[in-house]
Amino acid sequence: MDRYWLLDWQALLAERRVEAGGVAERELAARVLGEPVGRVAWTCVDWALCLLRCAQCGAELGTGARECVSCTMASDNRWAWHHQCPPSAITANEHNLRVAREALRAPHRHRATIVAGWRLVMPFLLAGAVVTNGQAQRIRAHVLAERYDELAGCRSYTELAGLPELPWRQPS
């Protein structure tokens, strides 16, 4: 799953002439988080968060408990990129990937149905699928109805996203 982000991070390391795996890489990660929005790719911002530990709680930065102010601020700042970049700077699929990855890296920060839904669609997102809000809601409704195993058996995104509305969710 991380390959998408790692390739961009490796390109940034090469561009900035920093070797992977050392203090210089973590220093670069801290600088990336302090740079103006849009100066580096959103994938690099996400990867930088993975490389740093929270000084307050010790978790991967942005993934600690919601009570951790530093992690909550880092997680919230991650989304500044979306609010300040031009609409064409990130595709719908990339947005889905980013949201899914964040939920899967910090599942304790999200409702179980949301995490389960992203877990189900992640393989399809990596293949280029785009999840609409309606599809995500329908998938979560099936998870709530304890039909996760049925969903996990879907062999294509079309099959997964095309499930019928559950009776209590159908518009009247």
Secondary structure as the mmCIF struct_conf table of DSSP 4:
data_model
#
loop_
_struct_conf.conf_type_id
_struct_conf.id
_struct_conf.beg_label_comp_id
_struct_conf.beg_label_asym_id
_struct_conf.beg_label_seq_id
_struct_conf.end_label_comp_id
_struct_conf.end_label_asym_id
_struct_conf.end_label_seq_id
TURN_TY1_P TURN_TY1_P1 ASP A 2 ASP A 2
HELX_RH_AL_P HELX_RH_AL_P1 ARG A 3 ARG A 16
TURN_TY1_P TURN_TY1_P2 ARG A 17 ARG A 17
TURN_TY1_P TURN_TY1_P3 ALA A 20 GLY A 21
BEND BEND1 GLY A 22 GLY A 22
HELX_RH_AL_P HELX_RH_AL_P2 VAL A 23 GLY A 34
BEND BEND2 GLU A 35 GLU A 35
HELX_LH_PP_P HELX_LH_PP_P1 PRO A 36 PRO A 36
TURN_TY1_P TURN_TY1_P4 VAL A 37 GLY A 38
BEND BEND3 ARG A 39 VAL A 40
HELX_RH_AL_P HELX_RH_AL_P3 TRP A 42 LEU A 51
STRN STRN1 ARG A 53 ARG A 53
TURN_TY1_P TURN_TY1_P5 ALA A 55 CYS A 57
BEND BEND4 ALA A 59 ALA A 59
STRN STRN2 GLU A 60 GLU A 60
TURN_TY1_P TURN_TY1_P6 LEU A 61 GLY A 62
BEND BEND5 GLY A 64 GLY A 64
TURN_TY1_P TURN_TY1_P7 ARG A 66 GLU A 67
HELX_RH_AL_P HELX_RH_AL_P4 VAL A 69 ARG A 78
TURN_TY1_P TURN_TY1_P8 TRP A 79 TRP A 79
HELX_RH_AL_P HELX_RH_AL_P5 ALA A 80 GLN A 84
BEND BEND6 CYS A 85 CYS A 85
HELX_RH_3T_P HELX_RH_3T_P1 PRO A 87 ALA A 89
BEND BEND7 ILE A 90 ILE A 90
HELX_RH_AL_P HELX_RH_AL_P6 ALA A 92 ARG A 105
HELX_RH_3T_P HELX_RH_3T_P2 PRO A 107 ARG A 109
BEND BEND8 HIS A 110 HIS A 110
HELX_RH_AL_P HELX_RH_AL_P7 ALA A 112 LEU A 126
TURN_TY1_P TURN_TY1_P9 ALA A 127 GLY A 128
HELX_RH_AL_P HELX_RH_AL_P8 ASN A 133 LEU A 144
TURN_TY1_P TURN_TY1_P10 ALA A 145 GLU A 146
HELX_RH_AL_P HELX_RH_AL_P9 TYR A 148 ALA A 152
TURN_TY1_P TURN_TY1_P11 GLY A 153 GLY A 153
BEND BEND9 SER A 156 SER A 156
HELX_RH_AL_P HELX_RH_AL_P10 TYR A 157 ALA A 161
TURN_TY1_P TURN_TY1_P12 GLY A 162 GLY A 162
HELX_LH_PP_P HELX_LH_PP_P2 LEU A 163 LEU A 166
HELX_RH_3T_P HELX_RH_3T_P3 PRO A 167 ARG A 169
BEND BEND10 GLN A 170 GLN A 170
#
